[in-house]
Amino acid sequence: MPAMIGAFKAISVSAGGVLQVGDTAAIVPKGTSKTCGGSGTFNTGDFILTQNILNTTNTIDMDASDQNIASGL
């Protein structure tokens, strides 16, 4: 089914990012990374109030790899 979209504004697409508009069969990333952040770390906006008394972030990863990327391109 065709996608019907209105006007949109792409402010920024980072290197390795994907901007998909309309129909697609597959979106394949070209890079992987892992970011660890605690409670309230990635909040965006005006007048954010985050109250954390005690906070820890578990960064232990027992997997050898999370998502393998194999590209034939």
N, CA, C and O atoms as a MOPAC input file, in Angstrom:
PM7 MOZYME 1SCF
protein

 N      0.84400 1    -1.17000 1     0.00000 1
 C      0.00000 1     0.00000 1     0.00000 1
 C      0.89300 1     1.23700 1     0.00000 1
 O      1.82500 1     1.32000 1     0.80000 1
 N      0.63200 1     2.17300 1    -0.86000 1
 C      1.45100 1     3.38900 1    -0.88700 1
 C      1.27500 1     4.20900 1     0.38700 1
 O      0.20300 1     4.23900 1     0.99000 1
 N      2.34400 1     4.86100 1     0.77000 1
 C      2.30000 1     5.71400 1     1.94900 1
 C      1.92400 1     7.12500 1     1.51800 1
 O      2.48400 1     7.66200 1     0.56300 1
 N      0.99300 1     7.70700 1     2.21400 1
 C      0.59700 1     9.08500 1     1.96800 1
 C      1.15800 1     9.92900 1     3.10900 1
 O      0.73200 1     9.79300 1     4.25600 1
 N      2.11400 1    10.79900 1     2.79100 1
 C      2.71200 1    11.64100 1     3.81900 1
 C      2.48600 1    13.09800 1     3.46100 1
 O      2.35900 1    13.45900 1     2.29100 1
 N      2.44100 1    13.91600 1     4.48000 1
 C      2.33400 1    15.35400 1     4.27100 1
 C      3.71700 1    15.97000 1     4.30100 1
 O      4.71900 1    15.28500 1     4.09700 1
 N      3.76600 1    17.23600 1     4.55000 1
 C      5.05100 1    17.93600 1     4.64200 1
 C      5.78800 1    17.49100 1     5.90100 1
 O      5.17600 1    17.26900 1     6.94600 1
 N      7.09600 1    17.36600 1     5.79000 1
 C      7.90500 1    17.07200 1     6.96000 1
 C      9.21300 1    17.84300 1     6.85400 1
 O      9.59500 1    18.31200 1     5.78200 1
 N      9.88400 1    17.96200 1     7.98600 1
 C     11.13100 1    18.71300 1     8.04800 1
 C     12.17200 1    17.85400 1     8.75500 1
 O     12.02700 1    17.54700 1     9.93800 1
 N     13.21600 1    17.46600 1     8.03400 1
 C     14.30600 1    16.69900 1     8.62800 1
 C     15.38800 1    17.68800 1     9.04100 1
 O     16.05900 1    18.26900 1     8.18800 1
 N     15.55600 1    17.87700 1    10.32000 1
 C     16.54200 1    18.82200 1    10.82800 1
 C     17.95200 1    18.27100 1    10.64600 1
 O     18.85300 1    18.98100 1    10.20000 1
 N     18.13400 1    16.99700 1    10.99500 1
 C     19.46900 1    16.42600 1    10.94400 1
 C     19.37200 1    14.91300 1    10.81500 1
 O     18.50500 1    14.28500 1    11.42200 1
 N     20.26100 1    14.33600 1    10.02700 1
 C     20.41700 1    12.89100 1     9.94800 1
 C     21.89900 1    12.62600 1    10.14500 1
 O     22.73200 1    13.06300 1     9.35000 1
 N     22.21900 1    11.90800 1    11.20700 1
 C     23.62800 1    11.69900 1    11.53200 1
 C     24.27500 1    10.73500 1    10.55100 1
 O     23.59700 1    10.01200 1     9.82100 1
 N     25.59100 1    10.74200 1    10.55300 1
 C     26.33600 1     9.82000 1     9.69700 1
 C     25.99600 1     8.39100 1    10.10600 1
 O     26.07600 1     8.04100 1    11.28400 1
 N     25.62600 1     7.58600 1     9.15400 1
 C     25.21900 1     6.21700 1     9.44400 1
 C     23.75900 1     6.10400 1     9.82000 1
 O     23.26500 1     5.00100 1    10.05400 1
 N     23.05800 1     7.22700 1     9.88200 1
 C     21.64000 1     7.21000 1    10.21200 1
 C     20.79800 1     6.86700 1     9.00300 1
 O     21.30000 1     6.81800 1     7.88000 1
 N     19.51600 1     6.62800 1     9.23100 1
 C     18.60200 1     6.25200 1     8.15600 1
 C     17.40800 1     7.19200 1     8.18700 1
 O     16.78800 1     7.38200 1     9.23300 1
 N     17.08700 1     7.77800 1     7.04300 1
 C     15.87100 1     8.56900 1     6.88900 1
 C     15.00000 1     7.82600 1     5.89200 1
 O     15.34100 1     7.72100 1     4.71400 1
 N     13.88000 1     7.31400 1     6.36500 1
 C     13.00400 1     6.50900 1     5.52600 1
 C     11.69600 1     7.24900 1     5.34100 1
 O     11.03500 1     7.61300 1     6.31400 1
 N     11.32000 1     7.47200 1     4.07800 1
 C     10.06300 1     8.13100 1     3.74600 1
 C      9.31700 1     7.22800 1     2.77200 1
 O      9.84600 1     6.87600 1     1.71800 1
 N      8.11800 1     6.86000 1     3.11600 1
 C      7.33700 1     5.99800 1     2.22700 1
 C      7.57000 1     4.53000 1     2.50300 1
 O      8.09100 1     4.15100 1     3.55200 1
 N      7.17500 1     3.70800 1     1.54500 1
 C      7.26900 1     2.25800 1     1.69400 1
 C      8.70500 1     1.78400 1     1.56000 1
 O      9.50800 1     2.38100 1     0.84400 1
 N      9.01300 1     0.70600 1     2.25700 1
 C     10.34200 1     0.10500 1     2.16000 1
 C     10.25000 1    -1.37500 1     2.48000 1
 O      9.36000 1    -1.79900 1     3.21700 1
 N     11.15400 1    -2.15300 1     1.93700 1
 C     11.18400 1    -3.58700 1     2.22400 1
 C     12.05600 1    -3.86400 1     3.44400 1
 O     11.70500 1    -4.70600 1     4.27000 1
 N     13.18800 1    -3.16900 1     3.56900 1
 C     14.09200 1    -3.40400 1     4.69200 1
 C     14.94400 1    -2.16800 1     4.91900 1
 O     15.36000 1    -1.49800 1     3.97400 1
 N     15.19500 1    -1.87800 1     6.18600 1
 C     16.12800 1    -0.82500 1     6.56100 1
 C     17.31200 1    -1.51200 1     7.21600 1
 O     17.16100 1    -2.16800 1     8.24600 1
 N     18.48700 1    -1.36500 1     6.62400 1
 C     19.66400 1    -2.08200 1     7.09000 1
 C     20.68600 1    -1.08600 1     7.61800 1
 O     21.17600 1    -0.24800 1     6.86100 1
 N     21.01600 1    -1.16400 1     8.90900 1
 C     22.02500 1    -0.25200 1     9.45700 1
 C     23.41500 1    -0.60100 1     8.95000 1
 O     23.68300 1    -1.75900 1     8.63400 1
 N     24.29000 1     0.37200 1     8.86900 1
 C     25.66000 1     0.17200 1     8.40900 1
 C     26.66100 1     0.26800 1     9.54800 1
 O     27.86400 1     0.15000 1     9.31700 1
 N     26.19700 1     0.47700 1    10.76000 1
 C     27.09100 1     0.55900 1    11.90500 1
 C     26.32400 1     0.24000 1    13.17300 1
 O     25.09700 1     0.33300 1    13.20900 1
 N     27.04700 1    -0.13300 1    14.20300 1
 C     26.42000 1    -0.42300 1    15.49000 1
 C     27.16200 1     0.32200 1    16.58800 1
 O     28.36000 1     0.57800 1    16.47600 1
 N     26.46400 1     0.65500 1    17.61500 1
 C     27.07300 1     1.24000 1    18.80600 1
 C     26.14100 1     0.98600 1    19.97300 1
 O     24.95700 1     0.70400 1    19.78900 1
 N     26.67100 1     1.08500 1    21.14900 1
 C     25.86800 1     0.88500 1    22.34800 1
 C     26.09100 1     2.07800 1    23.26400 1
 O     27.22900 1     2.48100 1    23.50500 1
 N     25.02300 1     2.63000 1    23.76400 1
 C     25.09800 1     3.77400 1    24.66000 1
 C     24.40400 1     3.42600 1    25.96200 1
 O     23.25900 1     2.97500 1    25.96200 1
 N     25.08800 1     3.63200 1    27.05900 1
 C     24.51500 1     3.37500 1    28.38400 1
 C     24.27400 1     4.70900 1    29.06400 1
 O     25.14800 1     5.57600 1    29.07700 1
 N     23.10100 1     4.86800 1    29.62300 1
 C     22.78100 1     6.09900 1    30.33100 1
 C     21.83700 1     5.80700 1    31.47600 1
 O     21.00100 1     4.90700 1    31.39300 1
 N     21.97100 1     6.55600 1    32.52000 1
 C     21.12900 1     6.35700 1    33.69200 1
 C     19.77700 1     7.03800 1    33.54900 1
 O     19.43600 1     7.57000 1    32.49300 1
 N     19.04000 1     7.01000 1    34.60400 1
 C     17.70100 1     7.57300 1    34.63500 1
 C     17.73500 1     9.07600 1    34.35900 1
 O     18.44400 1     9.81500 1    35.04100 1
 N     16.98100 1     9.52500 1    33.37400 1
 C     16.90100 1    10.93700 1    33.05200 1
 C     18.03500 1    11.45200 1    32.19000 1
 O     18.13000 1    12.66000 1    31.97400 1
 N     18.89400 1    10.58500 1    31.69100 1
 C     20.06100 1    11.01600 1    30.93500 1
 C     19.70500 1    11.63300 1    29.59700 1
 O     20.27600 1    12.65900 1    29.22600 1
 N     18.78500 1    11.04100 1    28.86800 1
 C     18.49900 1    11.45600 1    27.50500 1
 C     17.22700 1    12.28500 1    27.38900 1
 O     16.62900 1    12.33800 1    26.31500 1
 N     16.80800 1    12.92000 1    28.45100 1
 C     15.63800 1    13.79800 1    28.39400 1
 C     15.96000 1    15.03200 1    27.55800 1
 O     17.05300 1    15.59000 1    27.66000 1
 N     15.01200 1    15.45400 1    26.73600 1
 C     15.18000 1    16.68000 1    25.95700 1
 C     13.94300 1    17.53000 1    26.12500 1
 O     12.84800 1    17.01600 1    26.34900 1
 N     14.12100 1    18.81800 1    26.01700 1
 C     12.98800 1    19.72300 1    26.14000 1
 C     13.28300 1    20.84800 1    27.10300 1
 O     14.38500 1    20.96000 1    27.64000 1
 N     12.29400 1    21.66900 1    27.30800 1
 C     12.42800 1    22.80600 1    28.21300 1
 C     11.90800 1    22.44500 1    29.59900 1
 O     10.91400 1    21.72900 1    29.72900 1
 N     12.57400 1    22.93600 1    30.62000 1
 C     12.12300 1    22.85000 1    32.01000 1
 C     11.94100 1    21.41200 1    32.48400 1
 O     10.89700 1    21.06600 1    33.03700 1
 N     12.94800 1    20.58100 1    32.27100 1
 C     12.87700 1    19.18500 1    32.72600 1
 C     13.37400 1    19.11100 1    34.15700 1
 O     14.41900 1    19.66900 1    34.49000 1
 N     12.62800 1    18.42400 1    34.99400 1
 C     12.98900 1    18.21700 1    36.39600 1
 C     13.05600 1    16.71700 1    36.63900 1
 O     12.03500 1    16.03100 1    36.58400 1
 N     14.24700 1    16.20600 1    36.90600 1
 C     14.43800 1    14.78200 1    37.17300 1
 C     15.00000 1    14.64700 1    38.57500 1
 O     16.02700 1    15.24400 1    38.89900 1
 N     14.33300 1    13.87200 1    39.39900 1
 C     14.77100 1    13.68700 1    40.78100 1
 C     15.13200 1    12.22400 1    40.98800 1
 O     14.25900 1    11.35700 1    40.98900 1
 N     16.41600 1    11.95200 1    41.16400 1
 C     16.91500 1    10.60300 1    41.40900 1
 C     17.68400 1    10.60900 1    42.71400 1
 O     18.67200 1    11.33100 1    42.85100 1
 N     17.24800 1     9.82400 1    43.65900 1
 C     17.95700 1     9.74900 1    44.94200 1
 C     19.18900 1     8.85500 1    44.77600 1
 O     20.31900 1     9.32200 1    44.92400 1
 N     18.98000 1     7.59500 1    44.47400 1
 C     20.06000 1     6.65600 1    44.21300 1
 C     19.80700 1     6.03400 1    42.85300 1
 O     18.70400 1     5.56400 1    42.57600 1
 N     20.82700 1     6.02900 1    42.00200 1
 C     20.65600 1     5.52400 1    40.65600 1
 C     21.92100 1     4.81500 1    40.21200 1
 O     23.02200 1     5.34300 1    40.37200 1
 N     21.77100 1     3.62900 1    39.65900 1
 C     22.89900 1     2.92000 1    39.07000 1
 C     22.47900 1     2.41800 1    37.69500 1
 O     21.30300 1     2.14900 1    37.44900 1
 N     23.44800 1     2.29800 1    36.81400 1
 C     23.19700 1     1.78800 1    35.46800 1
 C     24.02800 1     0.53300 1    35.26400 1
 O     25.25200 1     0.56300 1    35.39200 1
 N     23.36600 1    -0.56400 1    34.94900 1
 C     24.04800 1    -1.82800 1    34.72600 1
 C     24.62600 1    -1.82700 1    33.31300 1
 O     23.88200 1    -1.84000 1    32.33200 1
 N     25.94300 1    -1.81300 1    33.21700 1
 C     26.59900 1    -1.80000 1    31.90000 1
 C     27.26700 1    -3.13100 1    31.58100 1
 O     28.02800 1    -3.22400 1    30.61800 1
 N     26.99500 1    -4.15200 1    32.36800 1
 C     27.58700 1    -5.46600 1    32.12400 1
 C     26.81000 1    -6.14400 1    31.00500 1
 O     25.58800 1    -6.27400 1    31.07800 1
 N     27.52200 1    -6.57400 1    29.97200 1
 C     26.89300 1    -7.24600 1    28.83400 1
 C     27.58100 1    -8.58300 1    28.64300 1
 O     28.76400 1    -8.63400 1    28.30800 1
 N     26.85800 1    -9.65000 1    28.85200 1
 C     27.43300 1   -10.99300 1    28.77900 1
 C     27.52000 1   -11.52300 1    27.34600 1
 O     28.18000 1   -12.53500 1    27.10800 1
 N     26.86100 1   -10.85400 1    26.38200 1
 C     26.87300 1   -11.32900 1    25.00100 1
 C     28.20800 1   -10.98700 1    24.34000 1
 O     28.81900 1    -9.96100 1    24.63900 1
 N     28.64700 1   -11.86300 1    23.43800 1
 C     29.83500 1   -11.56000 1    22.64900 1
 C     29.51000 1   -10.50200 1    21.60400 1
 O     30.33300 1    -9.63300 1    21.31600 1
 N     28.31000 1   -10.57700 1    21.03500 1
 C     27.85500 1    -9.56700 1    20.08400 1
 C     26.33700 1    -9.49300 1    20.16000 1
 O     25.66700 1   -10.50900 1    20.34900 1
 N     25.80900 1    -8.30800 1    20.01400 1
 C     24.36900 1    -8.09600 1    20.09700 1
 C     23.69000 1    -8.19400 1    18.74500 1
 O     22.68500 1    -8.89000 1    18.60400 1
 N     24.22200 1    -7.51200 1    17.76000 1
 C     23.63300 1    -7.51900 1    16.43000 1
 C     24.75900 1    -7.50100 1    15.40200 1
 O     25.47700 1    -6.51100 1    15.26400 1
 N     24.89800 1    -8.59100 1    14.69800 1
 C     25.95400 1    -8.67100 1    13.69100 1
 C     25.50300 1    -7.99900 1    12.41200 1
 O     24.34900 1    -8.13600 1    12.00700 1
 N     26.40100 1    -7.27700 1    11.77800 1
 C     26.08700 1    -6.62000 1    10.52100 1
 C     26.95200 1    -7.24800 1     9.43400 1
 O     28.18000 1    -7.17800 1     9.47800 1
 N     26.29600 1    -7.85300 1     8.47500 1
 C     26.98300 1    -8.40000 1     7.31100 1
 C     26.37600 1    -7.73500 1     6.09000 1
 O     25.17700 1    -7.86400 1     5.84200 1
 N     27.18400 1    -7.03600 1     5.33700 1
 C     26.67800 1    -6.29900 1     4.19900 1
 C     27.32300 1    -6.80200 1     2.91900 1
 O     28.53900 1    -6.97900 1     2.84600 1
 N     26.49900 1    -7.02500 1     1.92300 1
 C     27.01200 1    -7.43000 1     0.63600 1
 C     27.14800 1    -6.25900 1    -0.32800 1
 O     27.47700 1    -6.43700 1    -1.50100 1
 N     26.88800 1    -5.04900 1     0.18900 1
 C     26.95300 1    -3.85200 1    -0.66500 1
 C     28.34900 1    -3.29200 1    -0.70800 1
 O     28.59100 1    -2.28700 1    -1.37600 1

